[in-house]
Amino acid sequence: MDWLHDIFKHSPEIALFFSLAVGYRIGQIHFGKFQLGGVAGSLLVAVVVSQVGVTVDPGVKAVLFALFIYAVGYESGPSFFSSLGKQSIREIILAAVLSITGLITVVVCAKIFSLDKGLAAGIAAGGLTQSAIIGTAGDAITKLGLGADEVKRLQANVAIGYAVTYVFGSFGAIIVCVNMLPKLMGRSIREDAIAAEASQQAGVHVLGPGQLAAAPALVGRLYRIGAAAGRQVNEIEQASQPPITLEKLKRDGKVIDIGGDTLLQQGDIVLVVGRRTAVLEQAPTLGSEIQGEEGMDLVVQARELVVTSQNLIGKTIREIAEQTSPVVRHGVYLTGVSRMGKPQVLGPDTRIERGDTVQIYGAERDINRVAGQIGYMVIPSDKTDFVYMGAGLVVGLLIGLLVVKLGSIPLTLGSGGGALLSGLLFGWYRAKKQSFGLIPNGAVQLLKDLGLAGFVVVVGLSSGLQAVETVRAQGMSIFLIGVVVTMLPMILTMLFGRYVLRYDNVAVFAGALSGSRSANPAFGEILTKAENSVPTVPFAITYALANVFLTLLGPLIVALV
């Protein structure tokens, strides 16, 4: 194995990407109904690879995790703040229950197996994957008035307990959240994620990537004028509600300009665009439909505009339509309204608010005519605004450096909590001001996938060798106690959430449960299973609380063991 050690010594990034590739492949294998998933598979492969000796700069882990958690916050920011309030009480209780059961489990295990304060705190830090416990417990140990050698021994034991239990701490959370929880509730994460998304959309049907309506609401059709001969264009357009639009006219083999006062003649060919119901209603009054005609093609566009016009804010769609002249409305069709990324029910009584995004459909000339009267257009792009993204990460990491002392206990969000909070704020602000700050959906997904999986691999590469060596030297007792500390609080909290707090959606519950244990690898697997962002909001709430609650366990364990 010396040759592998030499390769990884000179290029540790090979170990990282090798673990990712093999881990994700193993994660795809089904063992009956059980599947590891890419993150857990990568973690296990990284532990195996670490046995030949790999040194990875800890800064790599910090960067990858910051990218992952910031992207999660950025994606969920628009919906997160609207979700806060009384409806968040369940998440607060859930996070508190896990912390309390975690504390009781650690203290009871320490009493039964005669663990000292250092090992107990280290097992809590690793088994509950809350690294901050190492710091708070270590600081508490220094205040016990013990000799220098004893303090050093206990602090070393904190590190040993952490190293042995951290790997399973990550893996065990995945087992509970991704495998046990869906079995308990009898449904898959994906099923309930779809149901929750549909509920959040308030009955609005949103097409997924690659999906098209078989019977689209807006259509374009060609007619050879018969019964409509002698009628003006604007008379025909306003004859139905909603109106239709005659976009192009061909007469005697030539495409000619068309206006509201144009008189139609027998045999003219017109391109009619409008809502399908209105077009079909007016078809008998126009003439006979034809399949195609050279030169009568028209390119239409679907564009998003952010509402800033004072003339529209606070008014219903019906009021806006009544107050807008037919000339301005001509050829423009409203197809959707969303508010902070959440689709709204589209109807005559739908009220428009500042910052709403409206989706309109029509020819380029028509869209450009009304754009300035609505607000500003959201320009489609696949380029990331690195100025905005970089600023968000800097702000988040600076927030993570802040420390507030509760007595002698230092409390901090840490880099993860700071980046998550910043991502939520920057994502929310981007939804309000869409002229800058874009991170395309594909880029967000890459940051989440690579950031989390890479972070987990670095953890495995850094801790795996020490954990295995410690188990060999001291036996399996520490590891097995860590398994209990990992699994028992999560199972108890899962049962409490299901039968006392009455969580009835697997995707929402899984997000909240993983956040209450600050279990980022488990959360990553949940997102993969859900295939949407439904679990993110409950995760963000409980994750922020867990960073405080679990951090407090350090000095409490030192005091109680």
Residue pairs with C-beta under 8 A, 6 or more apart in sequence:
1 52
4 52
5 52
5 53
7 14
8 14
8 15
8 49
8 52
8 53
8 54
9 53
9 54
9 55
12 54
12 55
12 56
12 57
12 461
15 46
15 49
15 54
15 56
15 461
16 56
16 60
16 454
16 457
16 458
16 461
18 45
18 49
19 42
19 45
19 46
19 49
19 457
19 460
19 461
20 42
20 453
20 454
20 457
22 41
22 42
22 45
23 38
23 39
23 40
23 41
23 42
23 43
23 44
23 45
23 46
23 453
23 457
24 38
24 41
24 42
24 453
25 41
26 36
26 41
26 44
26 45
27 35
27 36
27 37
27 38
27 39
27 40
27 41
27 42
28 35
28 38
28 41
29 35
29 36
34 179
36 44
36 174
37 174
37 178
37 525
37 528
37 529
38 453
38 525
38 528
39 174
39 452
39 453
39 456
39 521
39 524
39 525
39 528
40 170
40 171
40 174
40 521
40 525
42 453
42 456
42 457
42 460
43 167
43 170
43 171
43 456
43 457
43 459
43 460
43 521
44 171
44 460
45 457
45 460
46 456
46 457
46 458
46 459
46 460
46 461
46 464
47 167
47 460
47 464
47 467
47 468
48 464
49 460
49 461
49 464
50 460
50 461
50 462
50 463
50 464
50 465
50 468
51 464
51 465
51 468
53 465
54 461
54 465
56 458
56 461
56 462
58 458
58 462
60 454
60 458
61 455
61 458
61 459
61 462
62 415
64 450
64 451
64 452
64 454
64 455
64 458
65 415
65 416
65 419
65 451
65 452
65 455
65 520
66 393
66 396
66 397
66 415
66 416
66 419
66 451
67 393
67 447
67 450
67 451
68 447
68 448
68 450
68 451
68 452
68 455
68 520
68 524
69 416
69 419
69 420
69 423
69 451
69 520
70 389
70 392
70 393
70 396
70 419
70 420
70 422
70 423
70 447
71 423
71 439
71 444
71 447
71 448
71 451
72 420
72 423
72 448
72 523
72 527
72 536
72 539
72 540
73 80
73 396
73 419
73 420
73 421
73 422
73 423
73 424
73 425
73 426
73 427
73 540
74 392
74 423
74 424
74 426
74 427
74 430
74 439
74 444
75 423
75 427
75 444
75 448
75 533
75 536
76 423
76 424
76 427
76 533
76 536
76 537
76 540
77 423
77 424
77 425
77 426
77 427
77 428
77 429
77 430
77 431
78 340
78 341
78 342
78 427
78 428
78 431
79 200
79 340
79 341
79 342
79 533
79 537
80 424
80 427
80 428
80 536
80 537
80 540
81 424
81 428
82 340
82 342
83 537
83 541
84 541
88 541
90 497
90 501
90 503
90 512
91 512
91 515
91 516
91 538
91 541
91 542
91 545
92 541
92 545
93 501
94 493
94 496
94 497
94 501
94 512
94 513
94 516
94 542
95 515
95 516
95 541
95 542
95 545
95 546
95 549
96 545
96 549
97 492
97 493
97 496
97 497
97 516
98 489
98 490
98 493
98 513
98 516
98 517
98 546
98 549
99 516
99 546
99 549
99 550
99 552
99 553
101 488
101 489
101 492
101 493
102 124
102 128
102 485
102 489
102 550
102 553
103 124
103 553
103 556
103 557
103 560
105 484
105 485
105 488
105 489
106 120
106 123
106 124
106 127
106 485
106 553
106 557
106 561
107 120
107 557
107 560
107 561
109 115
109 120
109 123
109 481
109 484
109 485
110 119
110 120
110 557
110 561
111 561
113 477
113 481
115 123
115 481
115 561
116 154
116 157
116 561
117 137
117 141
117 144
117 154
117 557
117 558
117 561
118 137
118 141
118 153
118 154
118 155
118 156
118 157
118 158
118 160
118 161
119 157
119 158
119 160
119 161
119 478
120 161
120 557
120 561
121 133
121 134
121 137
121 138
121 141
121 158
121 161
121 554
121 557
121 558
121 561
122 134
122 137
122 157
122 158
122 159
122 160
122 161
122 162
122 163
122 164
122 165
123 161
123 162
123 164
123 165
123 478
123 481
123 482
123 485
124 130
124 133
124 137
124 161
124 485
124 553
124 554
124 557
125 131
125 132
125 133
125 134
125 137
125 158
125 161
125 162
125 165
125 166
125 554
126 161
126 162
126 163
126 164
126 165
126 166
126 167
126 169
126 482
127 165
127 166
127 168
127 169
127 172
127 481
127 482
127 483
127 484
127 485
127 486
128 169
128 485
128 486
128 489
128 517
128 518
128 550
128 553
129 166
129 169
129 170
129 173
129 517
129 518
129 519
129 520
130 518
130 546
130 547
130 550
130 551
130 553
131 162
132 412
132 414
132 547
132 550
132 551
132 554
133 550
133 551
133 553
133 554
133 557
134 158
134 159
134 162
134 554
135 410
135 554
136 409
136 410
136 551
136 552
136 553
136 554
136 555
137 158
137 554
137 555
137 557
137 558
138 155
138 158
138 554
139 408
139 410
139 554
139 555
140 408
140 409
140 554
140 555
140 558
140 559
141 151
141 154
141 155
141 158
141 558
142 151
143 408
144 151
144 558
146 154
160 470
160 474
160 478
161 478
161 482
163 463
163 466
163 467
163 470
164 467
164 470
164 471
164 478
164 479
164 482
165 467
165 478
165 479
165 481
165 482
165 483
165 485
165 486
166 459
166 463
166 467
167 459
167 460
167 463
167 464
167 467
168 479
168 482
168 483
168 486
169 482
169 485
169 486
170 456
170 459
170 519
170 521
170 522
171 521
172 483
172 486
172 487
172 490
173 486
173 490
173 514
173 517
173 519
173 521
173 522
174 519
174 521
174 522
174 525
175 487
176 487
176 490
176 491
176 494
176 513
176 522
177 490
177 510
177 513
177 514
177 519
177 522
177 523
177 525
177 526
178 189
178 510
178 522
178 525
178 526
178 529
180 491
180 494
181 494
181 506
181 509
181 510
181 513
182 188
182 189
182 506
182 510
184 494
184 495
184 498
185 192
185 498
185 504
185 506
185 509
187 506
188 506
188 529
189 506
189 507
189 510
189 526
189 529
189 530
189 535
190 507
190 529
190 530
190 531
191 506
192 505
192 506
192 507
192 508
192 534
193 506
193 507
193 529
193 530
193 531
193 532
193 534
193 535
194 532
195 505
196 505
196 507
196 508
196 534
197 206
197 532
197 534
200 342
200 534
201 342
201 343
202 342
202 343
202 344
202 345
203 345
204 336
204 343
204 344
204 345
204 346
206 343
207 213
215 276
216 276
217 275
217 276
217 335
218 273
218 274
218 275
218 276
218 333
218 335
218 361
219 273
219 274
219 275
219 276
219 279
220 247
220 271
220 272
220 273
220 298
220 300
221 271
221 272
221 279
221 283
221 289
222 269
222 270
222 271
222 272
222 289
222 290
222 291
222 292
222 293
222 296
223 269
223 270
223 272
223 283
223 286
223 287
223 288
223 289
223 290
224 267
224 268
224 269
224 287
224 288
224 289
224 290
225 264
225 265
225 266
225 267
225 268
225 269
225 270
225 286
225 287
226 266
226 286
226 287
226 288
227 284
227 285
227 286
227 287
228 236
228 264
228 285
228 286
228 287
229 264
229 265
229 266
229 268
230 263
230 264
230 265
231 263
231 264
232 260
232 261
232 262
232 263
232 264
233 246
233 258
233 259
233 260
233 261
233 262
233 264
234 260
234 261
234 326
236 244
236 246
236 264
236 282
236 285
236 286
237 243
237 244
237 245
237 246
237 260
237 326
237 330
238 326
239 282
239 285
240 274
240 278
240 281
240 282
241 278
242 274
242 275
242 278
242 333
243 274
243 278
243 326
243 329
244 272
244 273
244 274
244 275
244 278
244 279
244 282
245 272
245 273
245 274
245 330
245 331
245 362
246 258
246 270
246 271
246 272
247 258
247 271
247 272
247 273
247 298
247 331
247 363
248 255
248 258
248 270
248 271
248 296
248 298
249 255
249 256
249 257
249 258
249 262
249 264
249 268
249 269
249 270
249 271
250 256
250 268
250 269
250 270
250 293
250 295
250 296
251 265
251 267
251 268
251 269
255 295
255 296
258 270
260 327
260 330
264 270
269 290
269 293
269 296
270 286
271 296
271 298
272 279
272 282
272 286
273 279
273 298
273 300
273 331
273 362
274 333
275 333
283 289
298 363
299 363
299 364
300 361
300 362
300 363
301 361
301 362
301 363
301 364
301 367
302 335
302 359
302 360
302 361
303 359
303 360
303 361
303 367
303 371
303 377
303 378
304 357
304 358
304 359
304 360
304 377
304 378
305 357
305 358
305 360
305 371
305 374
305 375
305 376
305 377
305 378
306 355
306 356
306 357
306 375
306 376
306 377
306 378
306 434
306 435
307 313
307 352
307 353
307 354
307 355
307 356
307 357
307 358
307 374
307 375
308 354
308 355
308 374
308 375
308 376
309 373
309 374
309 375
311 323
311 373
312 320
312 352
312 374
313 352
313 353
313 354
314 351
314 352
314 353
315 323
315 351
315 352
316 348
316 349
316 350
316 351
316 352
317 334
317 346
317 347
317 348
317 349
317 350
317 352
318 348
318 349
320 352
321 329
321 348
328 369
328 370
328 373
329 370
330 366
331 362
331 363
331 365
331 366
332 360
332 361
332 362
332 366
332 367
332 369
332 370
333 360
333 361
333 362
334 346
334 358
334 359
334 360
334 361
335 346
335 359
335 360
335 361
336 343
336 344
336 346
336 358
336 359
337 343
337 344
337 346
337 350
337 352
337 356
337 357
337 358
337 359
338 344
338 356
338 357
338 359
339 353
339 355
339 356
339 357
340 355
340 428
340 431
340 432
341 431
344 350
344 356
352 358
355 431
355 432
357 378
357 434
358 374
360 367
360 370
360 374
371 377
376 435
378 434
378 435
381 438
381 440
382 440
382 442
382 443
383 438
383 440
384 438
384 439
384 440
384 443
385 436
385 437
385 438
385 439
388 426
388 430
388 436
388 437
388 438
388 439
389 437
389 439
391 426
392 422
392 423
392 425
392 426
393 419
393 422
395 422
395 425
395 426
396 415
396 418
396 419
396 420
396 421
396 422
396 423
397 415
397 418
397 419
398 418
399 413
399 417
399 418
399 421
399 422
400 412
400 413
400 414
400 415
400 416
400 417
400 418
400 419
401 412
401 418
402 412
402 413
402 418
403 410
403 411
403 412
404 410
404 411
404 412
405 411
406 552
408 555
409 551
409 552
409 554
409 555
411 548
411 551
411 552
412 547
412 551
413 421
413 544
413 547
414 547
416 518
416 520
416 543
416 547
417 543
417 544
417 547
420 540
420 543
420 544
421 544
424 540
426 437
429 437
430 436
430 437
430 438
430 439
439 447
448 524
448 527
449 524
452 520
452 521
452 523
452 524
453 524
455 520
456 520
456 521
456 524
467 479
470 478
471 478
471 479
489 517
490 513
490 517
493 513
493 516
494 513
497 503
497 509
497 512
497 513
498 509
503 509
503 512
507 526
507 530
507 534
507 535
508 534
508 535
508 538
509 538
510 526
510 530
510 535
511 523
511 526
511 534
511 535
511 536
511 537
511 538
511 539
511 542
512 538
512 539
512 541
512 542
513 542
514 520
514 522
514 523
514 526
514 535
514 539
514 542
515 523
515 538
515 539
515 540
515 541
515 542
515 543
515 544
515 545
515 546
516 542
516 543
516 545
516 546
517 546
517 550
518 543
518 546
518 547
518 550
523 535
523 539
523 543
526 535
526 539
527 533
527 535
527 536
